Amino acid sequence: MTDLAPALARPDPTVPPSPPARRLGRRGWRDTRLLFGVLLVLVSVVVGARLFATADQTASWVAARTDLPAGHVITADDLATVHARLDDQTARRYYPGGRRAEIVGGTLARPVGAGELISGTDFAGPATPPTRIVPVVVKAGRIPALVPGDRVDVYVYQPAGAPAGDDTTGTDGGAGVGTPAAGGAGAEVLVLHDVEFLGEQRLASGDRSLALRVPVDAAIRAVAASQSERVDVVKLEPDGGGQVGGTGPTVAPGYGK
């Protein structure tokens, strides 16, 4: 009977034997590179959190929205809220955003520039004289380009034969209503000097109603000027020291309407 069992293969003596298998060991927590990587991640997290917290340490503060002159009475529209980071000593000088309403109605003792933070030392004390806001109607073409806060003089044409007004100077330094010059041409009279322009409104007739802030004893002159058919407004340009100078001549011969 034929033997069907397979013959066992004999190893080839020319082929070298396979090396024994080695099991890979686990990296321990004491591996230097692993520890350095973990430490680097932790430092990055701490520094990032610190930078984020520092960037968020800003507070809101009250600032001027536009340039505001000395003597201006603060309104809500004059104020804006900005964010800034101030140290404790500096922060005590300025108004935080939550106290914005407390500033409205205060009178500035010095000019404040647009974007400048508002401090308690910017306001005048209780000795500041009171003022009045009076509308003065001016015909179109007799008003220069004005922005709130500008200082202006107001002139009125008085025809010949008009009753003479008070030619004295008010206690505020503003001009009184002078006596018209003799003759048939009438006169131009300075009735308000260095008063603050607050804004204007266009009337249906095309004329403009100017809101002016005037001293108390000049309010009646402003009302009288508004009744005139010819009021001229002159914008005052301050010098390098912020002064507009004196009134100059307060009465001049007119040339008719």
C-alpha positions, 0 to 999 in steps of 0.5 A: 500500500502506498504511503500517502502521508506528506513528507516533512520539509527539512530546514534549509541550512543556507537560510539564517534563523529568525531573531527572537521577538521583543515586546515593546515596553510602555513609556513611563511618566518619567519620560523627559520629552513627555513631561516637557510637553505636558508642562508646555501645554499647562503654561500655555493655558495659564498664560492665555487665561491671564491675557484674556482676563487682563484684556477684559479689565476695562470699564466704561467712562463718560467722555465728551462727544464733541468739543465743549467750550467753557461755560457750556451747560452739559446736556445728554447729547453732549456725552458719550461712553467710552471703554478704557483701563485706568489705574485706581488712582486715575479712575477716582478723577473721572465719572464712570458710565453708570453716573452719566446722568449726574453730569447733565446740567453741570456748567463747564469751568474749562473747555473739554475736547471731543473724546476727552474723559469728564472729571469732577474738576471740569465743572464750575462751582456754585458761584457760577452765574445763572443763564437763560436760553432765548430763541432769536429769529434771524432771516436767511442769509444773515447767519454764518456757519455755526456749530453748537458751542460757537460764540456769537455777537448779535446786531440789530438794525434800528431805523431812524426815529426808533426809540433809544434803548439803554446804552449802558453795558450790562453787568455780564460785560455784554453790550447794551442797546445803544442810541441810534446815530443821528440822521435818516439812515438808522444805525446798527447796534450791538445788543449781545456780545459773546453769547453761546450758540446752542442750535437752530431751527428752520421756520416755515418762512425760511427764517431761522430760530437760533437758540442762544444762552445768555446771561440773565440781564441780557435775556430781555435784549435777546427777546427785543432783538428777536422782534426786529425785522433785521438781526445780524449774527457774527461768529467770534473767532478766539485767539491763541489764548481762547479769548474773543476780545472786547466788543469794539464799537457798539453803534455804527451808522446804518445804510438803510434796510 
